[in-house]
């Protein structure tokens, strides 16, 4: 009959085990919902950081505690594929973060604070014009170059 059945390509991004290649551009903070979790014995740290991010325009999400225990870590930034650019934007706010991707469907981002956290990057040193790669040294593989 001459009919060819072509399946539609999947347009839904999936969680990656590799560091997202980027480059990513800085997103408007008021478009990013941030959940903040504290893994340290410092009471109220998640609330303090959530408030500081809200003062910079980020939308408050869940604030609480977490049981992640990575000795000396500053913070882990977690998002799904839809939240990669938002995660990049948060990495500009908190120094020495590690990015980890999960399979959530929305663009929300989690910040998991560790014992190495000291403070946000001073607001005047955060560049809204910054574009670049994600920081995710815990991932075992480096991103593949874009297919050309």
N, C-alpha and C positions, 0 to 999 in steps of 0.2 A: 504494500500500500504506500510505501514511501514515508511513513510516519517514524519520527525518531523521538523517543522519550528522553528528554533531558531533565535531570533533577535540578532544582534550584540550589545555588550555592548557599551554604550556611552563612548568615550575616551576623550571627550572635557570637561575640568573642568568647573564648574559653580561657580558663586560668592557665598560665604558663609556668613552666618549671625553669624558664630562662629569664634573665633580666630583660625587661622590655627595652627595645632598642632606642626608641625616641627618635629624634629629639622631642622634648616636651616643652610647651610654652607655659608661662605663668598664667594661672587662671584667676578670675576675680574671686576673692575670698568669700563674698556673700553668696556664691553659687556652690560652696563646698560645705557639706555637713560632716563634722568631725566628732567621733566618739573617742573619749580619752580614758585610758585605764592605767592604774598605778600598780606596779609590781614591787614597789619598795616599802620599807617600814615607815616612811615619812607620811604621816596622816594628812589628808587633804591635798596631796600633790596633784592628783588628777583634776580636782576642782580648781585649783590655782591655775593650772595650765589651760584648762578649758576656758576659764574667765579671761586669761591673757589672750588666747586666740580669738575669743569673741570680741575683745576690744580692737582687734585687728580686722574685724569684719566677718570672721568665719561663723557659720551656723553651728550652734551647740547641738550635739547629739547625746548619746548615753555617756554618763560619767560613772566610773566605778573602779573596782579592783580586778586584777588578773593574776593568774598563777604562773605566768611565763617567767622562767628564771634563767637569764643569760647573764652571767657575772660580768659586771662592768659595762654593760650595754647602755648607751644613751637612750635610744628609743627605736622601736620597730614601727614602721609605717606599713599598714596593711590595707589593700583595696582589692576589688575585683578588676577585671579588664576595663570596665567602663570608668573606673576611678583612677586610672594611671596618671592622667594629667593633674588631677587633684592631689594625688600622692606626691607628685613631683613638686607641686606648689608648697605642700607641707614640709617637704625636705628642705626647702629654702628657709623655712622658719625655725627649724630645730637642727642644730649642727650634729654631724656624725651619726645620722640615722641609717638604718638598714631597711630596704624595701622587701616585702614579701607579698606575693599575690595569692588571693584565695579565689573561690568561685562564686562570690556574691554577684547578684544580677544588677544591683544599683551602683551609683557612683559615690556612695559614702566611703569615708576613710576612717580607719582606726589608728590611734596613736597609743602605743603601749610603752609607758615610761619605765626606764630601768635605773639602776643605781648610779650610772654615769651621767644622768641628766643633771645639768646645772641651771640652764636658762635658755630662753628663746634667743635667736639671733636678734641683735638690736634692730628695731623696725627700720631705722635709717640705712641699715646695711643690706636689707632685703631688696633685691632688684626685681621690679615687676617686668622689666624687659628681658630678664634672664631666660634663656632657653638652653636646654641641654639634656644629658642622659640621666637616667635614674641611678641611684646608688644602691646596689644590692650585692655586696661582696659575699654574703652567705650562700648565694646560689652557686652551684657547682659549675655551671656552664656559662659562657659568655654568649651574648646575643649573636645570632647569625646576621651577616650583612643582608640588607634588603634585596629581594630578588629583582633583577633588572632586566 
